[in-house]
């Protein structure tokens, strides 16, 4: 991208960047969710995601308007990517590895089978639909808000909402948190739609972000508790992939409809997606939260 390659290569580069990012997201979810106080760890991980989404566009605007232009912006992303690789290598250099007793490869066989069987489980199917709708709400709202200058407020709300999970997460019922977060976000989306005002809309977007923020890490923690240990990598990978597809399809659909009927179509669509999330969440099997 930084070398301003021909357009087909440029498009392929975006595909490869998305592939790598989604791969890391799935593995990060599995690793953090498997730790003690996994919900808190997921909250911190995804708060960092929200912080990047808040600051990234601001820094991009400064770089693009400078003498560096777009090549300088992509060189900056390259630097962040290489830094992330170094940090990951340092962070995991002493991580514990599972030792297969006897070395007969039985556990590896079970892991491979688990990756395929996880796709057909009800938890993964419901989780995939839930995350597809969630990412659709998140990306559609942030994309629309950014065009109106409120995107920063939305992402700051998401970041703060996820950081608030750090201390009390072990006391909270993850399932109830998601119910409250999704219903509250839908209510405030409805307020923006019914009572339009620039100031109140910005405040409501901040609250939507604050409420949506904890939903992702809490939902991921519940998904992992509902899977067997050999299903987690495959299951979370599928759920994350569907989330990425929702983050691509929903904004595109909103954009097409906005061209036909106006930008107000965003909020009815996001409210409907919140309804999809609630339906999927209600259909998940209930398992108690681990105390250890």
N, C-alpha and C positions, 0 to 999 in steps of 0.2 A: 504493500500500500504506500509506504513512504517513498518508494522509487517511482511512483505514478506509472505503474505497469499498465499494459493494455487492458481495456475494459473487461474482457472475459477472464483474464487472470485476476483482476481486481475483485470480481464477483466470487471467483473460486476462493480467494483469500478470506473473504467474509465467511464463506461456508466453513473453512478450516478453523477460523477463529471461534465461530459458534460451536463447532464440534468439540474443540478443546475446552472451552469454557463450560459447556454442559457436562462433559466428562468429569472435570474437576468439581463441579457443583454436586454431582451425584456422589462421588467418593467423599467429598467433604461432609455431606449430610450423613452418610453412613458412619464415618469416623467420629464426628462430634456427637451424633445421636447415640453412639455406643458407649460413650464415656459416662462416668458417674456424673449425675446432675446434667444429663444429656440435653434437657430442654434449655437450661441456662447456657450451655455451650453453643447450642444452635442459635439461641438468641443473640449472642455476641458475634457469632460468625455472620449472621444475616444483617446485624446492625452495621457491620463493616461494609456489607454490600450496599446498604442504604446510604452510608456515608459517601461511598464512591459515586453512587448515582446522584447524590446532592452536589458534590464538588466537581465531578468530571465535566459536565456541560459548561460550568462556569470557567474552568481552566481551558477547556477547548475553545470557548469563545475568545479568550484572551490570546491564545496561541495563534488561532486562525487569522485574527486581525493584525497580527504582528508580521514582520518580514519573513518569518518562517513559513507561514501559511499552512495549508493542509499537510504537506510533507512533514513539517515540524510536529504537527499534532500526532501523526502516526508514529513518528520517531519517539515521541513521549510515551505512547502506548507500548512500543517495543521495549523501552527502558523499564516500564512498570512490569511487563511480562517477565523480563529477565530477572528483575529483582524478586518477583514472586517465586520464580524457580529456585533461586538461591535460598530464599527464606524457607521454602518447603523442604529443601535438602537438609538444611540445618535443623528444622523442627522435627523431622522424622528420622534423623540419623541414629537415634537411640530408641526408637519405638520398638515395642515388643512384637515378636513374631510368633504365631501359633506353630507349635511343633507337632508334627503328625507322628503319633505313637507308632513305632515299628517301621515307619517310612514306606508303607505299602501303597500309599496313594489313595486309600479309601476315602479320606476326608476330602481330597481334591475332587474325587469323582462326585461326592455328594454336593460339593459347592457348585460344580458345573451343572448338575441336575437341578439344583435349587434355583439357579439363574433362569432356567427355562420354565420350571413349574410355577415360579412366582408370578409369571405374567398372567396365568389363568386363574389366580385366586381372586376372591371377591374383594379383599382388602386392596389389592393393587388396582383392580378395575375401578372401584369407587374412589380410591386415592388419585388415580390418573385423571378422572373426570373432575374431581374436586380441584386439583392443582391446575388443570387446564382453565377452569373457570376463574380461579383465584388470580392467576397470572394475567388472564384477560382483563379482569377488573383493574389490577395494578398498573399494567402497561398502558391500557386505554386511558385511564384517568391521568396518569403522569404525562402522557403524550399530549393530551388535550390541554392539560393545565400548563404545560411548558409553553405552548403557543400563546397563552394568556399571561405568562410571567409568574404563575403560581406553582410551577413544578418544584421549585426549591422548597417551598413550604410543605408540599406533600411529602417529599422524600425525607425532609427533616423529621416530619411526624412519624414516618415509618421507622427511621433510625431510633428515635427516642422511645417509641413503643416497644421495639425489640430490646433495647438496653434495659428497660424497666423489668424485663424478665430475669435479669441477672441475679438479683438477691432473692426474690420471693418465689421463684419458679418451682422449687421443691415443695412448697406449700399449696400450690395451685392445682386445680383439676384442669388438665389440659383440654379436655373435651368441653367443659363449661366455658373456658376462655374463648375457644373458637366460636361457640354459639353466640356469646355476647359480642365478640368482635365483628362477626359477619352481619348480625342483625343491626348493630349500631352503625356500621358502615353503610348499610342499605338505607337506614333512616336518614343519615346526613346527606347521602346522595339524593334522596327524595327531597330534602329541604333545599338543596341547591337548584333542583329542577323546578320546584313549586314556588320558591321565593328568591328569584334571581337578584343578586346585588353583588357588586364587585368586592366590597369589603367583607360581607357576610359569606360570600362564596369562598374567599381565601381562607377565612377562619374555619369554615366547614371542611374544606379540603385538608387542612392541617389535622382536624379531628378524624377524618376518614383515614389518613395515613397513620395516625396514632393508633387507631383501632385495628387496621389491617396488619400493621407491623407484627404483632405477636401471633397472628393466625398462622403464618407460615411455619415458624419453628415449632409451635405447639402441635400443629397438624402432622409435621414430619415425625415428631417424637411419638405420637399416637400410632402412626403407620408402622413405625419400626417395632413398637411393642406388640403389634398385631401380627408380626411375621416371625417365622422361624429364623434362626441365626444364619442358615444357609440360603435363605431367600432374600436377605436384606439387600445385598449388592444389586441383584437383578431387579428386585421389586422397586427399590428407590430409584434405580436408573430409569425404569419405565415411567414412574411417576414424574420424575424430573423432566424427562423428555416430553411428556404430554403437557407439562407446565410451560415449557419453552414454546410448544406449538400454539398453546392458547395465547401466549404473549405476542405471537406473530399474527395469528388469525383474527383475534378480536379487534386490535387497532385497525387492521386493514378493512374489516367489515364496517367498523364505526366510520372510518374515513369515506368509504363509498356511500354509505347512507347519509352522512353529513353533507355530501355534495348534492344529494337529491332533496333532502327535507330540512337540512339545517343542523348546526352543531348541537342543538338541544337533544338530539337522539342519543347522545352518549349516556345520559343518566338513566333512561329507561332500560337500556341494554345492560348497564352495569348492575342495576337492581335485579334484572332477570338473572344475570350470572350469579348474583348473591343467592338467589333462590335455588339455582342449581347446586351451589356449594352446600346449602343447608340440607337439601335432599340427599346428597351423597354422604354428608356427615352423619345424618340420622341413620343411614343404612349401614354404617360401619359396625363390625362386631365390637362388643364392649369387653375390654380387658383391664384389670386393675393396674394402677401405677405402681411400679416397683419401689420399694422403700429403701433398698440398698444404694 
